[in-house]
């Protein structure tokens, strides 16, 4: 009997599931769990930003609440990480707030208002879903023969309209544009789930592509689990699990000893939701603009760092933001070429 139960296998023939209002509730799962809501923004001015709220139970005592944000563009490349207290949920559990920070979902469950006031960073924007969200099957991949060891869960809004502003180190920026929203839960310690992660958010006027891939640890067969989406002309055309992040060229990072990609080919393969036609897409990118290399242990509180180090994990996250060209083929239609902005992220855990 397998000790890994993948969301796409559990879904059998119906990969696509809608994201219902209940899926947007904060679960605050017990045990060693980490829950995040993340907004990835590609602005009309050509800049990149992400904001994320993290609720983590991995520590020994009270949960850790963290707000992280990045702004990249116009000569600024800054990453902020703020630890917070006074985390509270709305009665319906779909909105969260902490010190000077809130992520609020409207009653129609199609628009978030994100606000943060901090001495180094002010965030104020609305993120409104375009078309619909998705999860693969029930959204969860389970670990352990009886599914009791833990789980990973992802829910996506693959494209949304963004309106608002960010003030970074005293400089104001219009972040109006488009973006991707992800609500994720890791229901076990991160180093037990995966040794590697790959994440992609490509946004253009014509087509948008997302990909989230993790490679399980050897205990769970070193299996790559991938989920992705294709949006064309602001419609969710398909979701797919037969996707790949292929490192065509790598370079050894002398500090971390990880082989970091310098050229990647991303591919998607699936069926359209409405017409059940084959679709495929690919992006090939030379990763010229390294936005950041994040030493994760530098960004977590001291006591949590000691716990992670005890498990011999050395998590590093590499992030890039580049112009890219996506090639999309749907059924017998002519190939579609879309030029846009690509955020790529590779995480090495151990």
N, C-alpha and C positions, 0 to 999 in steps of 0.2 A: 504493500500500500504506500502511495506517495506521501512524502511529508511536505509537499508543496501543492497548493490548490489555486491555480491561476484564474483570475477573474474572467478571462476570455474563454477558458475551458469550461468554467462553471456556467457561462452564458450560453454555451452550445451554439445554436444557429443565430441567435438574436444578440449580436454584439452591442448594438446601440440601445441605450436607455436614456430617457430624459432626466434632467436634474430637477427634481421636485422641490417644493419649499422645505420639506423635512430634510433634504440633503444639505441644505444650507445652514442647518442648526449646528452650533458648536456643541460637540459631544463631551469634551473634557474627559475623555476615556480614562479609566482608572489604570493603575499599573504604570509601567515605563512607557509612556506615550508622549508624542509630540504632535501638536495640531497647528496648522498654519493656514492663513489666508494671504494670498500674494497677488498683487496687481503688477503686470508688466506693461509698460507704456512706451509706445513709439509715437513721438510728437510730430505735429505738422512742420515744426521748425527743424526736424531732423535729429532731435535729441532722444536719449533713452533714459527711462527712470523705472525703478521698481520700488514698491513699498510692501512691507510684510509685517504681519503681527504673528508672533509665535507664543504658544502656550505649551510649556514642557513640564512633564511630571518625572523627568529622569533623575532629578536631584533627590537627596535624602529627606529633605524637609518640605518647605512650601513650594508650590509650582513656580517656575521661572517664567516671567512675562517679558518679552523682548520685542522691540520694534526696530526693524532694520530698513534702510533705504539707500538707494544709490541714485545719483544724478550724473549723467555723462553727456557732455556737449558744450560747445561755446567756450572751450578752454577750461571747463570745470570737469573734474573726475573725482567725485567724492563719495565715500561710503560712511554712513552713520549707523551706529548701533546703540540703542538706548534701552537700559533695563527699567522696567516699570513695576508699579504696585497698584493696588486697588482695582484689580480686574473684576469687572462685573458684566453680566449678561442681561439682555432684555428679557421680559417674561416669555417671549416665544423663542428665545435662545438664538435668534438670527442676527442679532446685533451685539457688538462687544465694545467695551470701553475700558480704558485704564487712564493713568495720569496724563492729562492733556492730550488724549488720543482716543479716537473712536472710529469704528467701521460700522455704519448703520445701513441696514437693508430696508427698502421701502415696502409698504404693505403688499404691493403687486409682485414683489420678489423678482424685479427685473432691473433694479438700479441700486448701487451702493453709493453712499456719501462717505468719503474718507477724509479725516481731519487729524492733524497733529500740530501742536504748538510747542516748540522746543527752542532753546537759545540759539542753536546752530541750524535749525531746520523748521520750516513751516510748510505744511502740506494741506491743500484744500482742493479736492476735485470730486467730480461725480463720474461713475463708471456705469454706463447703461448697456445692458446685454443687447447684442444684435442677433436676431433670429432665435436660436435656442442653445441650451447647454447640452452636455453629454457626459455619460460615464459608461464604462465598458461593463455590460451585464449589471451586476449589483454594485459594481465599483470597487469590490474588495478582492485582494489576493491574500489567502490565508497560509500560515506556516504551522507545521506540525501535522502528524497523521490525523489527529482528530480536530484539527484547526485551532487548537487551544494555545499554541505557542505565541501567536500574535498575528498581525495583519498589516497590510498597507492599503490605503483607500485614497482614490483621486476623483474629484469632480471638477469639470471644466466649463467655463464660458469661453469658447475659443476665439470670440471676437466681441469687442464692445466699443462704444463711442465714449471718449473721455473729454471732459470739459473742466478746466480749473487751472490752478497755479501751484508752483512750489517756490519757496524762498530759501535759497541755499547760501549759507555764509553771507547773508545780507543782500544777495542778488536775486531778483525776481525773474521767474521764467513761466511762460505760458506752456502748460503741458497738454493743451487741447490736441487730440489726435485719436488713435485707436489703441487697443490693447487686448490682453489676455488675462483671465482671472482663473486661479486654481485654489480650491479648498482641498487640503491634503491632511491625512492622518497617518502617522507611523505608530502602530499599536504595539511596539516593542523597541528595544534599544537599537539605535540606527546601525551600529556596527554588526548586528546580527542579521539585518535585512539584506544589505547589499555591500559589495566591495567597490562598485562603480555606479555612477548615474550619468545620463546624458539628457539634456533638456534643450528644446528648440522652440523659439517663437519667431515666425516669419510673418511680417505684415506688409501688405501692399494694397493698392486701390482695388485690384482685380481679384487677387487670391491671398488667402492666409493659410499657414500650415503650422501645426503644433506637433510636438513629439516629446514623450516622456518615457525614458528607458532606464531600467536598472538591471544590474547583473547580480543575482543572488550570491551569497557566500558559498564556499565549497560544501558546507553542511547541507545546503539545499540544492546542490547540483550545479552551481555556477551557471544558472540558466538566465538568459536574457529575456526580460519581460518588457514589452513595448506597447504603447498605445498612442494613437495620433489622430489627427483630424484634418480635413480639407474644407475650407470655406471659399466659395466662389461667388462673386457678386453679392456678398452679404447674405448668402444662404449656406447653411451647413449641408454640404453635398454628401460627405461620408465620414465614417470613422474607420480606423484600421489598426490591426495588431501585427500585420506582416510588414513591419518597418525595420529599418536598419540605420545605425550610426556607424559608418565604416571609417576608421582612421587610415587615410591613405599615406600620410607622412607624420612622423612623430619626432620629438626632440626631447632628450633626457634633461629634466630639470635637476641641476646638480644639488640644489638645496633639499628638495623633497624626494629625489630619486624616482619620481614618477615619469613615465613616458607620456609626455603631453602632446596632443595632436597639433600639427601646424597646417594640415589639410584634411578636410573631412568631406565625405559624401553621405548625404542623408537621403534615404529612399522611403517612399510610402507605397503601399499596395493594398487595395481593398475594393469594396463594392459600394455603389451609390445607394443612398437611403431610399430615394424615391423610385428609381427605375431598375435597380439591381444590376447596373452596368459595371464592368470593371473600370477602376480608375487607378492611375499611378502618378507619382510625382517624384522629382528629385531636385536636390540642391547640391552643388559642389562648390566648396568655399575654401579659399586659402585664408587662414585666420591671421590676417595682418594686424588687426587692432586688438591687442590684449587689453581689455578694460581693467581687469584686476585679477590678482591671485590672492585668495583669502585664506589665511590660516585660521580655520574655524575655532581652534582652541584659544586663540587670542581674543575672540569675540564673545566667549561665554564666561559666566561668573566663575570665580576661583574654585569653589567646591565642586562645581559641575565638571570643570576641567580635570580635576583630580580623579573623578569617577571615570571619565572617558579615557584618560591616560592609563588607568589601571587595566583597561581592556586592550591596550596596545594598538589603539586606533590613532591614525594621524591624518585627520580629514583636512583636505585642501580643496578649494573650489576655484576653478579657472573660468573666467567670463570674457566673452568677446562680443563686439557689436560692429557689424560690417554691412556694407551694401552687398546685396546678393540678387541672383536671378533664379527664380524657380520655374521648372518646366512641368506642366500638368497635362495629362492625357485622360480624357473621359470617354469611354466607349469608342465609337468610330469617329468621334469629332476630331477636328484639327488640334494639334498641340497648342496649348496656351502657354505663353511666356509672360512672367510677371516680374518686374523689377521692384525691389522693396528693401526693407531693413530687416536684418537677421540678428537676433540675440541668441547666442549659443553658450551653453554652460556644461562643463564637465566637472564632476565631483569624484574625487578619489578618497575612499574611506580608509582602506587598509591595504 
